[in-house]
Amino acid sequence: MAILLIVFSLVTFVASLFGIPWLIGRLDTGYFRAFALRVKRGEPKEKTGAFFVWALVRNTCGMVLVALGLVMLVLPGQGLITLVFGLSLLDFPGKPKLLAWILQRKAVQRTMNWIRRKQGKNEFLFF
């Protein structure tokens, strides 16, 4: 059992070292600001078959990232940043307030913008 935990820890650590910075670099600089504006305006979503398939995929990925983020809070890895990405993919009541609360933390903003600068990208525009 201990070997399984060590292997899991190493895999999540390596995946977070490469995957999370890659995701941060792929996002638009206004991603979080645009999200907040869409939620504030209450724009309705079109409910088609593709919408439900995409929602299922997005929520599944979000749950996996949230779980990995929680694990990485105690194991090596970028737990808080992984949690932010996982939560941004999930659909649940209170999501905008929770994301705003997390993203208002200067440490989270500094870390995300530091990663963007290392990739030669513009910094995020937060709320």
C-alpha positions, 0 to 999 in steps of 0.5 A: 500500500505504501508503494502505491501511495508513493507512486501515486504521489510521484505521478500527480507531482510530475503531472502537475509540474507539466500539466498545470503550467501548460493549462495556465499558458493556454488560457486567455488573459481575460479568462477569469474576468470574462467568466465573472461577467458572464455569470453576473449578466446571467447569460442563459446557456443553450441546452442542446445534446452537445451541451449535455455531453460537453457538460458531462466531460467538463464536470468529470474533468473538474471532479478529477482535478479537484480530487487531485488538488485536494491530494496535492495539498498534503502531497507534493504538487500545485494543489491550490492551482489545481483546485482552481482549475477543477472548480472552474470546470465544475457546475455547482451553486455558489461557484462564482463566489468560491472562485472569486474568493480563491482568486482574490488571494494574492498568492494565487494571483502571483503564482499564476502570473509567474507561470504566465511570465515564464512562458512569455505570456501576458498576465491574467486580468483578474476580477 
